Each structure stands twice: as structure tokens, then as C-alpha cells.
Amino acid sequence: MTEHAMTNPTVGSREAGEDSARSLPMILFGVVAAIVAWIALAPFVMLIYSSLAADKDKLPYESTTLSLDNYVAVLADAKNLDLLGATAAFAIGSTVIGVGLAVFFAWLIERTDIFARKFLFVAMLTPMAIPSMIYAMAWIQLCGPNNGLINATLTNMGLGFIQVNVFSLTSMIVIQGVALASHAYLLIAIAFRNFDSSFEEQAFMCGRGKLATVFRITMPMLKPALLAAGLFFTVVALETFDIPIILGLTSHVQVVSTQIYWSTHPESGRLPEYGAASALGAVLVVIAYALISLYTRATRDAKRFVSVTARGFRPRPIPLGAWRWPLFGVAMLFVVVAVGLPLFILIWRSLLRFYQYPSMKALQALSLNSYYAVYNDPDIPKVLANTFTLSVGSAGFVTLLAAAVAWQVVRGSADAGWRRALNRLAFFPQSIPSVVVGLALIFIYLWLPIPVYGTLWIMAIAMVTRFLAYSTGTIIAAQMQLSAELEEAARVCGAGRAWTYLRVVLPLVTPAMMAAFLWVLIHIVRELGLSLMLYTLQSQVLSTKIWLLWENGRVADACATGVLTVAGLLLLLSAPTIFRGARGIWRAAFGT
Amino acid sequence: MRNGIAAAFAALALSAGGVRADDTPRSLYEQAKQEGMVSVWSSLDVEMQQAQLKVFSRKFPGLRIEAFKIPPAAAIERAIAESRAGRVTVDVMDTNSGYLQLVFDRDLARPYPWGKVFGVPDDLVLYDNRALAIGHYDLPISYNTDLVKPGEIASWEDLTQPKWKGKFMLEARGFGLAILAQEWGEEKTVSYIKRLVANRPIITQSASPTMDGLASGQASAAIGAIGGRIQKLREQGAPLDWARVGPIPAQVVTVFPVVGAPHPAAAKLWSWWWTTPEGQKTFYDEQGYGLLAGPGANPRGQEMKEKGLSIVFETGKVEEGRHNLEIVSQAIGGLK
């Protein structure tokens, strides 16, 4: 306490109050940063340590030798140049396709008066609910070389000279891109929804056409969300392995993620090669770090992207006029090819004990036996309860944490350097291979006296780690669209920081939080790699159950469980629409 | 004096293995009842194992069994972490013998006098009494019966012929081919695989998609599907069968109690029970597995013997096995 304060108790208490008001945001920053650091640094430290631990057939914490051998092996191997080339083609190609499709559909559904917007919204999100492994398998059933539905149908029609080769880099890129579109859509749609149409109206009044307005006004204003999506999904495409491993083996196309998969799923008699996998993972972290630096630089001047101001905003749809039917046709074509056909194969496969090409004979063999088997499975009630608890709890926590991170990064009162560091820290876990995250968690929670090992809690920590980056990216992009004027206006009216956040900011970022929550929830339900490393008999979840059925040769039962999972997730996605519809019917019937 | 020290060391070794001098099946069962349960980490189909669990529970009432499926490498990795942290939660693990060296290197399995206590035949007691053989995974050529006639595949060499170009599946790691390399030698095996790969197989990442793809007609034949599973799927109506073509490679499935297990007596009872005629019969009836050779050979093993098909069992020499797997998976080329 200063001398002045000591002689004047009133001034002293006011200064103390101001100090405390100044220090509270810093304490909050410290708490958020500490939680993120705990989540992100544990796997990061394990990644670096295991990339240096060189002993073969030893786990990283058993190793007694540290060296740069793994990095030398990764960087000096000439084959890895081909690997990086194929990886870049795969990641960039699929991201361009995925984000491109997502932007098109987000604009179409959120910003125009296209037909059946709610149907297209749900259809767009459907592939996200299908586990990637099953999605890739469905494409083999569709475009396989010997009896794929599309190829066989073309042959039966006398068009055998036209055949789709599903086992190629091009197919991998296209199928991954189509799968990514569904994921990217959710992130990008929020930005389109929050867009103030008065900007577009002003452009129209100045004589700009619709297309010019999209490219000169809409897209530049949405740069943070588009860059966030491009960045995030490039990293996702870098580390995703389901589709490359299933489609790339036959054509001998390897990417970094499949190399990591094989290193950590060794042949008989070996332990996972964490050294090689971690060195490759560290390379991915460097690439991710470079990408996020680019993103930070590109979105440095946050004011340029503000579309939600204190003057109000109106997300009014653009009339498509004569383009309404053709664009609806394009949208439906995508829905049929990317959603309808794989879903049909999944349902078809669940009704047959063994796959048959659609025919009268196959129709006679259809049965609901697999669904009965799932219904009668004694594990299912526990599996459903675990999946619900894990997905809702972890998605809820990670969304709240991401909102806190977003607030600190965009509006926090800490030094800009610290805020950038927090942003990067939250992004790190995304580029760390799942198996390394799992290993780090097993190691930490076996040694620490925190009783979470072997329970749902350790899986929840894993899921929060895995999906923090996506949630943070989504909510930061939404936060950047909000003008600081909104909060300043509230403060002028005498509102405190907490009140302003809860009553002004939170309602405006809630759509982004809901989108992040749904995305994370769906991905937790699908997530397999981490769950397999951490689950026990007591903590089985749907993804491990589907894996067990698949591995045990009960493919129809696995597909039936997959169909029911997709149906459940679609019901969840449609819940707001169903709720609004039911409320409308209730009001029409009872007038209340 | 020297005899006394030797006796003391022997006693110490026995106690380290969790053995008491008066261990009998009955005394172990009494101890197991006190323990109440046994926790099993299995690479086998635990859902199909339910019938086996019931038979075991009828034989040894008062014991609860918690079994869950986990891939062998992940199971060993977890067991190592638990052991180092002094918090072992697993009692028994089963795995193919290729992984056992990792277990022995970390002292997770110790010798136990299986023959003396339970009368387990010598040929089933492996690695200085540290593990028991409970079955084999045979990896023959398999085929889709809607697309291939019985006898149409007469040798391993057939699949290198133009007739089969693009029409067969090959599992990427080549477990079976690596075992055949023990008999064929490295040069012949690699040469064979190169000719196979030149014939444009569909390469799959594991046995399950291989069997499903074969059953669905994606390919006519396959290398890498497990014989026991093919047989079970055939019984369920799948258009599948295995070619009676030798030599047939087979992995050895083993079971061992984990050192530091919370329920050691129950672990020993469970491990031993697999080797009994009752355990073997339920193993074969429920999962299609079991021993392919010896007095307790299952019906498929007996058929192989009657037809003169030789079986090549996975080597007990760990380094040789690892080397063969590496050269085979590299020759297939899907992985690296």
C-alpha cells in the first residue's frame, strides 16, 4: 500500500478496488491459460520426448537414450519426399474441395432463398455422422473394381468401358473432400448466418451484381471464418488416416498419417514405434504452427471483419430468381451422390448378413436380424449411457473452455503476445497423433494420484484435448465478427464485465458455441483411435462397440449400429426444427 | 551349504512366480473364490467367448469373469505402463506368440509348473513354463464359393497367374506369408510376393475387411483371412471356404497370467482351463479356433492331417519372426 493510501483510507480502498478490478481479468486469463496448458502441453511434451527416445521396442518412458535419430530418419529418407508430396496433394486437394463445397452450400442455405433449406442443412451434415471407416468402405462397395454398385451397374448397362477407380489418389482426394465438406459446412455456416446483409444491399445499390457482391463483399468480410476452416481442415486432412489407409493401400499411395498409423500399429511382435511417429508428428506440428501464424497475420486487423455491430444487423436472404431451380438441382445432385448413395449402402449392408449386389434374390434375403441383434445386445444400455455421458459432458466442457479462450484471445486484457500464445497453444493438440495423446494420458494418470485411469474421465480428458482446437477456431471466428462497440455501449450504460459478457456477447456467440458443441459431440461419438487406447469393460462406447462388431466379423451388426447412430445424430441435428414445428402445431391447435 | 542356497533360490523363484509348494487345482480354486473374479484382456472375440465364460463359470462357480477385447500391442503397452506404475489391473492376457518376447523382456510373465500342478501336456507349455499354447490361427488361401469352384486353386503359385489378375485380396502385413518364409526361405518368398503384387491384388489393412470383402464378392480369393473365422462365417451362410492347399501357415495363440495380477489364482485357473479338452471344445465350437496339431487337434486340424496338408507353425525364434514380417510387408509394399 502506498504512503498516500495509508494516510487516506478512502483513496486506499478505491485504489485497492481498482487494482483488484485490473487484476481479475489477468487472473481469469491465468486460469484459462493454465487449463489449456495442462490439456495441450502434456501430449506435446510426450510428443517431443518420444520423438527423441530412440530405443527400439521400448515405450518412450522406458527409453534410456535420447537422440535426434528419429528426425534424421524422417528428414533424410528420400522416400519421405514422395510421402510429403502425396500428403500435400491429398491435404490441399481435399481441403480445397471440402471448404469450396462448404462455402457454396453455406452461402446457398444461409444467405439465399433456395428451396428446402432445412432439409439441405440436415443432408449436408449427414456424412459427418457416418464413421469415416464405414464411409470409405461404402465407397468401395459403390466403386470397387469387381462388384462395386456403380461400376457393376455401368457394366450391366453396356457401359463397362466407363469405370470409376476407387483405389487412386484422385479418388482419395475427392472422397476425403466430400467428407470434409460436411464438417467445414458447420463452421462456415455460422459466419454466413451472422453476416449483416446491409453490406450486400449497399453493394447492390451501387450497381454490383450478385456474383461480384459475393466475391468483393461477402467473402472478404468472412475471411477469418474461411481461413480458420481452411487452416483447420488442412491440418485435419494431414492427420486423418481412415480414408487414405483403406483406399491408398491398393494403389500404394502413402501419406504421412498412414505412415504414422503403421508405425503405431506394428506387425506382430513389436511395440508401436512412437519415435518415428512422433518425429513425423512433430513435423506436422511445425506445419500447423506455420499455418496458424499465417492465419493470425491474415486476420490481424480484427475490425475489418466485424459484421455484428451496435447498429444492429439483418441476415436477410438474397433472392436467387431464375437461378433457384438450377442451384437446387446442383444441391440435390450433391446430396444424392455424397449422402444418399453411401447411406443407402450402409442401410443395405445392415439388412444383409453378407453383401449382395441389389437384385430380386438379394431383396428376398433382406431382414432386420442385425437390428434385433443390436436391440438384444446386453452391452447396449451401458454403451449408450457411457456414450451419452462422454459426448455431452466433454462437448459441453470443451465448448465452454473454447468460449473462454476465444474471449481471452479476441478481447482479453492480457498482452497481445500472451493472447497469441494462448491461441497457438489451444491449436497444438490438433496436430499431435491420437496415439501419442493416448500414451501421454495413460502415462500421466497412472502416475498421478488422480483416480481417472480406466474410467470415463480419462476418455473425457482425451476428447477435450482432441477437440479443443476446432471449438476454439469456430468461436474465435464468431467472436471476431462482433464489434467492440456492443460491449462499450453496455459499459457506458453501467454494466460490469461479467454482465456485459453474459447479456451481450454470449447470446451473439451462442450459435457458434452450439455449432462447436454439435460438431464435437458428433466427433466424440465417432472417435475411435483414442477410445481404443483408453477404454475398459466399464467404459465401452459406441465407437468401440462398432469396432468390436466389425473386427469380430459381424459387419451387418456393425452397419446396423452405425445406421442407428447416424439416425440418433440426425435426430439431434433436427431437434431444433422438430421442436419449433411441434410448438407451431401446438400453438395452432390450442392458441397458446 | 551349496544345496541349501540352491533350495533357497528355487523357493524364491517359485514364490516370484506366485507358486506355493502345495498348489493344486482345488487349492487354487479355493483361493480364486476368495479373489472373486478374473480380469481378462483378450485379442479374441469376447462376444463369441460368452459361451466359454459360461462353461468356465459352471465348472468354477463363485468366480466372476470380466473379459474385454483389445489389440495385442495396445494390451501389452497398457500392461507395461500399469506394471511400471505398480497398478496392475489385468490378470490374464492372450496373444499370438510373436508378442511374448516383449512380455518376457519386462518380466510380466514368470515360470509356473503347469505340468506338475495341472498336468498340462508338455507340448502346450511354452517358453520355460511362462505361457500356454491354447490354439492356432491358420491363414490358408480362402475363396468366394459363388465365384470359385472347389479345387480351382490348387497351389499358392496359382494366384500369380493372369487368370487371377485383380481378382484376389492380399492382407498388407502378410502374416501368413511371413510364416511360410520359415519354410520357403527369404529369396523364394520375396520372389513369390513380387509376382503376386504384379498380379494387381486388392490390398487390405487387416483380416476383417479381407473376409468381408471376400464374402461380398469384391474379390474371388484372398490371402490373409483366418481359417477358423472363414469356417464360422461359412456355417452362418457366407459364400466362403478355404482352399485345401498346403503348406498352411499358422500363428500360435498363447495365454499367460500377468505378474502382479490382483487375482493370481483365478488367473492360473483360467489359463489352464483353455488347455483342457472341455476348454478346447468350446473354443472350437464357439469361435472355430483351437489347436490344429497334437492329440487335442480340432476337426479342421484333423482334416488337414487326413488330406496330407502340412502346417507351418509360427517360429518361437522372435527375431526370425520379426525379420520375416519386415521383408514380407516391404515386398507387399502397401505399408512403406
HADDOCK unambig.tbl for C-alpha pairs under 7 A between the chains (distance, minus, plus):
assign (segid A and resid 144 and name CA) (segid B and resid 218 and name CA) 6.76 0.50 0.50
assign (segid A and resid 146 and name CA) (segid B and resid 218 and name CA) 5.50 0.50 0.50
assign (segid A and resid 146 and name CA) (segid B and resid 219 and name CA) 6.66 0.50 0.50
assign (segid A and resid 147 and name CA) (segid B and resid 217 and name CA) 6.44 0.50 0.50
assign (segid A and resid 147 and name CA) (segid B and resid 218 and name CA) 5.58 0.50 0.50
assign (segid A and resid 246 and name CA) (segid B and resid 205 and name CA) 6.98 0.50 0.50
assign (segid A and resid 249 and name CA) (segid B and resid 203 and name CA) 5.65 0.50 0.50
assign (segid A and resid 249 and name CA) (segid B and resid 204 and name CA) 6.79 0.50 0.50
assign (segid A and resid 249 and name CA) (segid B and resid 334 and name CA) 4.92 0.50 0.50
assign (segid A and resid 250 and name CA) (segid B and resid 202 and name CA) 5.23 0.50 0.50
assign (segid A and resid 250 and name CA) (segid B and resid 203 and name CA) 4.64 0.50 0.50
assign (segid A and resid 250 and name CA) (segid B and resid 334 and name CA) 6.74 0.50 0.50
assign (segid A and resid 252 and name CA) (segid B and resid 333 and name CA) 6.82 0.50 0.50
assign (segid A and resid 252 and name CA) (segid B and resid 334 and name CA) 5.14 0.50 0.50
assign (segid A and resid 262 and name CA) (segid B and resid 335 and name CA) 6.85 0.50 0.50
assign (segid A and resid 267 and name CA) (segid B and resid 173 and name CA) 6.76 0.50 0.50
assign (segid A and resid 268 and name CA) (segid B and resid 98 and name CA) 5.58 0.50 0.50
assign (segid A and resid 268 and name CA) (segid B and resid 99 and name CA) 6.24 0.50 0.50
assign (segid A and resid 269 and name CA) (segid B and resid 98 and name CA) 4.40 0.50 0.50
assign (segid A and resid 269 and name CA) (segid B and resid 99 and name CA) 3.94 0.50 0.50
assign (segid A and resid 269 and name CA) (segid B and resid 322 and name CA) 6.60 0.50 0.50
assign (segid A and resid 270 and name CA) (segid B and resid 99 and name CA) 6.69 0.50 0.50
assign (segid A and resid 271 and name CA) (segid B and resid 73 and name CA) 5.92 0.50 0.50
assign (segid A and resid 354 and name CA) (segid B and resid 215 and name CA) 6.41 0.50 0.50
assign (segid A and resid 354 and name CA) (segid B and resid 216 and name CA) 6.06 0.50 0.50
assign (segid A and resid 354 and name CA) (segid B and resid 238 and name CA) 6.37 0.50 0.50
assign (segid A and resid 355 and name CA) (segid B and resid 216 and name CA) 4.60 0.50 0.50
assign (segid A and resid 356 and name CA) (segid B and resid 216 and name CA) 6.12 0.50 0.50
assign (segid A and resid 443 and name CA) (segid B and resid 81 and name CA) 6.70 0.50 0.50
assign (segid A and resid 446 and name CA) (segid B and resid 82 and name CA) 6.87 0.50 0.50
assign (segid A and resid 446 and name CA) (segid B and resid 85 and name CA) 6.11 0.50 0.50
assign (segid A and resid 447 and name CA) (segid B and resid 85 and name CA) 5.97 0.50 0.50
assign (segid A and resid 533 and name CA) (segid B and resid 74 and name CA) 6.58 0.50 0.50
assign (segid A and resid 537 and name CA) (segid B and resid 68 and name CA) 5.73 0.50 0.50
assign (segid A and resid 551 and name CA) (segid B and resid 208 and name CA) 5.56 0.50 0.50
assign (segid A and resid 552 and name CA) (segid B and resid 45 and name CA) 5.77 0.50 0.50
assign (segid A and resid 553 and name CA) (segid B and resid 208 and name CA) 6.07 0.50 0.50
